[in-house]
Structures are given as structure tokens and as C-alpha cells.
């Protein structure tokens, strides 16, 4: 899915929470204790469009604004800050 074909933020957050439960939550202890970087999870967030929310469409982003970008960070930080 390209940034120009992004789902509404509510659907993105739902998909993101699924990714968090599947890919991030099982690794939180390893992240915190060992400094592990969850590369695969970060790539999944990117594939979902999580990193392009505040980027204007004309620059390849979703153009959803800062609020949507903050909602993505909030969803992730609820599991792993």
C-alpha cells in the first residue's frame, strides 16, 4: 500500500494494534533489557503507513497531519516506550 492509498487513521490504529500485539509485545523485555532494536516491527509500521502520517501527500506521505502521527506514537508507546 502506498502512502497515497492510506486507510483512515482509525483503521490504521486497529491494524497497528494488531502488529503491536503480534510483533512488539513479545519482544518488550528483550528491548528493555538488552537494547534490542525491533527492526521487523519498525518495517511493519512503515508498511502500514505509520511513519508518513504528518508528511504531505505531495511529498509521498499520507497527509493526515500531526494528530494522526501522534496517535501512531501513542499506540506504540502504550506497549513499549
C-alpha positions, 0 to 999 in steps of 0.5 A: 500500500502506498502512502497515497492509498492510506486507510483512515487513521482509525483503521490504521490504529486497529491494524497497528494494534494488531502488529503491536500485539503480534510483533512488539509485545513479545519482544518488550523485555528483550528491548528493555533489557538488552537494547534490542532494536525491533527492526521487523516491527519498525518495517511493519509500521512503515508498511502500514503507513505509520511513519508518513502520517504528518508528511504531505501527500505531495511529498509521498506521505499520507497527509493526515497531519500531526494528530494522526502521527501522534496517535501512531506514537501513542499506540506504540508507546502504550506497549513499549516506550 
